[in-house]
Amino acid sequence: MEKPDNSNSIEIKKLIGYLSSFVSADRMLKFDRVLKNRTRHLTIVLEDIYQPHNASAVLRSCDCFGIQDVHIVENRNKYSVNQDIALGSSKWLTQIKYKDYANNTLECFKKLKQQGYKIIATSPIQNNNLIDELEVKEKTALVFGTELTGISKEVTDNADGFVSIPMFGFTESFNISVSAAICLHTLINKIHRSSFQWRLLPEEQDQVILQWLRNSIQKSELIELEYYKRKIV
């Protein structure tokens, strides 16, 4: 059976109303509370992260700080998640994967720039700005490279800017999950103190709530099919 067009905002609201009856009122209230601080103004790009505990810790930080979208580039390494560390955070995030292109990094950047993002790469070497000096008036995609070698040449050649985290010890860099958490804490605080529009638009909120409901309800696809059957009858 063909489902109605989920891009139709009225249809989405009706479906949300139906699916919400399969979760508790407390869960819906929590959805509303979390959604108020969700953002796509800032997004994260992970390039070739291969250690599951690092990938999982970054996802957990993204959820905690209200980041909705995580862009995952798989050039050489397959991205995998350790659920014991992620603590279920992956089901609350929108993960966009790039793994089927001739150059997945450039394809990711192309799509982000089409959406109006400036691309800022994190690197301890390229320190045009410290993270707390970075302006976030524009939509910003923050790029983290692989654990061992950092960002690729494609990132270096095509990023709009670079940031680093101030360090005062002998070690040259933080673990990637620590770096992501520090950067997100710094930039989310800036965004929340700003006067510009950083929250999800109403139609984006509906799409996200629908995603959360589907991921919260067992056999949600079968429940949706039953909903559409009733509509047709």
N, C-alpha and C positions, 0 to 999 in steps of 0.2 A: 504494500500500500504506500502510495506517495504521500509524504507529509506536506502540509502547507508551508509556504515560504517563511522561514524563521527570520528573514530580514524585515518582515512586516511587524511594526512596533505594537500594533493592537493585538495581533495574534500572539506575540511573545508575552504580553501582559496577561492574556487569557491563560496561556499555558503555565505561566508562573503561578497564577492564582490556583490552578488545578493541582500542580505538583506540590505547592506549599501545604496542601492538606495531608501530605504524606510525611511531613516532618513536624517536630514540636514547635509550639509558639515561641519557646525560648530560643530555638535554633534560628527562626526567622528574625527575631529581635537582634540576635548576634550578627546575622547577615547584614542587617540595616546599620548596625553600629560600626562594623568593620568597613562596610562599603563607603561610609562617609570620609574615610581617610585613605581610600585606595586611589592610586594615581598611575597615569601613563605619561605624565610630564617627564618623569625620569624612568628610564628602562635600563636593563642590564644585558650585556652581550658577553657570553662565555665562549671563548675560542679554544677548542681542543682540550677541554678539561678531562682528564682520564682517571683520576682517583675518586672513587665513589663517595668517600667520606667528605672530600672537599666540595664536590658537586652538591651533595646533600646539605652541607652546612650553608652554602650560598643560597640555596632555595629557602631554607629555613629563615635566614636573615631577610631575604626579599619579602617573604610573607610578613614577618614581624614588623618591618618598616613600611609596609603598605604598597610595595611595588607589585603591580599586577602582571606585567609582561616580562618574560625572560627569553632572550633570543639565544639559541644554542647552535653553535657552529661545529660541525663534525667533519673536519678535513681528513685527519688521520686516526683520531681516537673516537670511539663510540661513547656517548654520554650515558652514564648509568647512575642510579640513585640508591643510596643505602637508606631504607625507610626507617631504620632504628635511629638514624641521626636526623633525617628530614622530619620525622614525627608527623607524617601526613601532610606536610606543607605543600607538596607538589600538586595535590588535587585542588588547591585554592588558587593556584597560579595559572596563567595562560602561557604555555611553553610553545614557542615557535622554533621549529628545527630546520636547519639548512644542511642537507647531507647528500643531495642528488644533483648538484650542479658541478660544472667544471671547476669553479672556484667558489666555494661556499661562503668564504669571508666576504668577497666582493658582492655576491648576491645579497647577503644580509645587509651590507652597507647601502646598496642600491635601494632596497625596500625601505630601510630606515630613513634615507634622505628623501624619498618620495613622500614619506609621512611627516616630513618637516623636522627631523631630528638633526642636531649637530652631534658629531661622533667624537668622543673624547676617550683617548686610550690611557690606561694606567701603566706607568713605567717608572722604575727608580732611576733610569738613565735620562730620559727626556723629561726634564722638570721645568717646562715653561711656566707652570703654575703649581703651587701647593694645593691640595684638595680644598682647603678652607678658603682659598682665593678664587676658586672657580665660580663664575657667574652662571646662574641657572634660570635666567629669564626665558631663554629659548628651551624647547624640548631637547632633552639631552640623553644620549645613549652612552653609557659608561662601559668600556671594553676591558675585559680581563683576559690575559693570555694563559697559555698552558703552564703547569706548575714548574717545569724545569727551565724552559727557555723564554718564557714570557710571551709577549705579543709577536706575531709574525711580521715579516717584511711587508705583506699586503696591508696590515693594519698601520704600520709605521708610515707607509707611502700614501695612505688614503684617509687617515684620521684628520679631523679638523683641529685637533689640539691634544695636548698631553698633560697629565697631572701626576703628581707623586705624593706620597705620604711622608711627612717629616719624620726622620729617624735619627737617633743619637747614639747608637751602639755600633758594634763591630759588624753585625750581620747586615747584609745589603738589602734584604727585602723581608716583608712579612709573608706568612702563609697566605694563599689566595683567599681562603675563607675569612681570615682575619682582615685582610685588605678590603674585601667587599663590605664587611660589617662596618669598618671605620669610615669608609667612603659614604656608605648609605646613611649612617648616623649623621655625618656632617652635612650632607646635601639635603636630606629630608628635613632637618631642622631649619635650613635656609628656606626651603620651599614652604614649610608651614608658617613661617614668619612673614612670608611675602604677601603682596596684595594681588598677584595675578592668579588667573584661573588654572588651578593644577588638579582639581578633582575630576573624576570621570564624568562625562556628559550623561544626561538621563538615559539615552539609548544605550550607551556603553554599560551603565549600571544594570540595566535589564538583561543584557547579554551575559554579564558576569554572574548575576543572581541565577540565571537559568543554568549556567555551567555549574555553579555550586550545588544547586538542587539536584541536577543529574548525577553529580559525583557523591551526593549524600544519600541517595535513595537506592536501595537494592533493586535490581532489575528495572531501572528507570526507563529503559528503552521499551520494555513490554508495557509498562504503565502508560507511556506516551502513545503507543500504538492503540491501546484501548481507548484513550482519550480521543484520538482522531476517528476511530470507528464510531464512537458515540456521536461525534459532530456530524458525520456523514449520514447516519441513521436519523 
